[in-house]
Amino acid sequence: MWIQKEINLKPQKRGFHLITDQILLNLPELEKIKIGLVNIFLKHTSASLSLNENADPDVRVDMENFFSEITDNKQYFTHNSEGNDDMPAHIKSSVLGSSLTIPITNGRLNLGMWQGIYLCEHRSNSGSRKIFITINGE
């Protein structure tokens, strides 16, 4: 069985945001899947997706601080027509990636105990974000 759908995420401030529950709320179809895969694809070039710590919010703060330190405020960037945070956002998106593939087992995402899905918002003033989801399972 193949399922595809698009969901919209509300605008978030710059940073790393745990969105696992938002994804699951939009996937009631998972309950019907005994074994399969879900691909979660973010349709943007200035944000990204990541799997990481789902319990301690300090991890998300540290992730933002690390990526900002290595990419922000570089004088040599020429792509800045949308603001000083635009090129750093593209770099962060390329490094972290725009999609995740997660196994489905017995109607649930087969994540580790401490894993959660992050929306990594790299722009200071972004809009809503679109995620396209493809499920393949039986």
C-alpha positions as CSV (number, residue, x, y, z in Angstrom):
1,M,0.0,0.0,0.0
2,W,1.3,3.4,-1.0
3,I,0.1,6.6,0.7
4,Q,1.2,10.2,0.0
5,K,0.1,13.4,1.7
6,E,1.3,16.9,2.3
7,I,1.1,18.6,5.7
8,N,1.7,22.2,6.7
9,L,3.6,23.1,9.8
10,K,3.0,26.5,11.4
11,P,5.8,29.1,11.3
12,Q,8.4,28.5,13.9
13,K,11.1,30.8,15.3
14,R,14.7,30.1,14.3
15,G,15.9,27.0,16.1
16,F,15.5,23.2,16.4
17,H,11.9,22.1,17.1
18,L,10.6,18.7,18.0
19,I,7.8,17.9,15.6
20,T,7.3,14.1,16.1
21,D,3.8,14.5,17.6
22,Q,2.7,16.8,14.8
23,I,3.8,14.3,12.2
24,L,2.1,11.4,14.0
25,L,-1.2,13.4,14.3
26,N,-1.3,13.7,10.6
27,L,-0.6,10.0,9.9
28,P,-3.5,7.9,11.2
29,E,-2.8,5.5,8.3
30,L,0.3,4.2,10.2
31,E,-2.0,2.0,12.4
32,K,-2.8,-0.1,9.3
33,I,0.9,-0.8,8.4
34,K,2.5,-3.9,9.9
35,I,5.8,-3.4,8.1
36,G,7.0,-0.5,5.9
37,L,8.8,2.7,5.5
38,V,7.9,6.4,5.8
39,N,9.8,9.1,3.9
40,I,9.4,12.6,5.3
41,F,10.5,15.3,2.8
42,L,10.7,19.0,3.6
43,K,9.9,21.1,0.6
44,H,12.2,24.1,1.5
45,T,15.9,25.1,1.0
46,S,16.3,27.2,4.2
47,A,15.2,24.6,6.8
48,S,16.0,21.0,7.4
49,L,15.0,17.8,9.1
50,S,16.9,15.7,11.6
51,L,16.5,12.8,14.0
52,N,18.0,13.5,17.5
53,E,17.4,13.7,21.2
54,N,13.7,13.9,22.1
55,A,14.0,14.4,25.9
56,D,16.4,17.2,26.9
57,P,15.6,20.6,25.2
58,D,19.1,21.7,25.8
59,V,20.2,19.5,22.9
60,R,18.1,21.7,20.5
61,V,19.6,24.9,21.9
62,D,23.1,23.5,21.6
63,M,22.4,22.4,18.0
64,E,21.2,25.9,17.1
65,N,24.3,27.5,18.8
66,F,26.7,25.1,17.0
67,F,25.3,25.5,13.5
68,S,25.0,29.3,13.9
69,E,28.6,29.6,15.1
70,I,30.0,27.8,12.1
71,T,27.8,29.5,9.4
72,D,26.5,32.9,10.5
73,N,28.0,36.3,9.8
74,K,30.4,35.3,7.1
75,Q,31.4,38.4,5.1
76,Y,32.3,36.4,2.0
77,F,28.7,35.2,1.2
78,T,27.4,36.9,-1.9
79,H,23.9,35.4,-1.8
80,N,22.1,37.7,0.6
81,S,19.1,39.1,-1.4
82,E,16.7,37.7,1.2
83,G,18.8,38.7,4.2
84,N,22.0,37.9,6.1
85,D,20.5,34.6,7.3
86,D,19.6,33.3,3.9
87,M,22.9,31.8,2.8
88,P,23.7,30.3,6.2
89,A,20.2,28.7,6.1
90,H,21.0,27.1,2.7
91,I,24.3,25.7,4.1
92,K,22.7,24.3,7.2
93,S,19.9,22.7,5.1
94,S,22.5,21.1,2.8
95,V,24.5,19.7,5.8
96,L,21.5,18.4,7.8
97,G,19.3,17.3,4.8
98,S,15.7,17.7,3.8
99,S,14.4,14.2,4.2
100,L,14.2,11.3,6.6
101,T,13.3,7.6,6.1
102,I,12.0,5.8,9.1
103,P,10.9,2.1,9.4
104,I,7.4,1.3,10.4
105,T,6.8,-1.7,12.6
106,N,3.4,-2.8,13.9
107,G,1.7,0.6,13.2
108,R,4.4,2.8,14.7
109,L,7.5,4.6,13.7
110,N,10.4,2.4,14.7
111,L,12.4,5.2,16.4
112,G,14.9,4.7,19.2
113,M,13.8,5.5,22.7
114,W,15.4,8.9,22.7
115,Q,14.9,9.8,19.0
116,G,12.6,12.5,17.8
117,I,12.0,14.3,14.5
118,Y,13.3,17.9,14.4
119,L,12.2,20.7,12.1
120,C,15.4,22.7,12.0
121,E,14.3,26.3,11.2
122,H,17.3,28.3,9.9
123,R,15.6,31.6,9.0
124,S,14.8,34.3,11.6
125,N,11.5,35.1,9.9
126,S,10.1,32.1,8.0
127,G,6.7,31.2,7.0
128,S,4.9,27.9,7.3
129,R,6.7,24.8,6.1
130,K,5.4,22.1,3.9
131,I,6.3,18.4,4.5
132,F,5.5,15.7,1.9
133,I,5.1,12.2,3.3
134,T,5.3,9.0,1.4
135,I,4.4,5.7,3.2
136,N,5.0,2.3,1.6
137,G,3.9,-0.7,3.7
138,E,1.7,-3.7,4.1
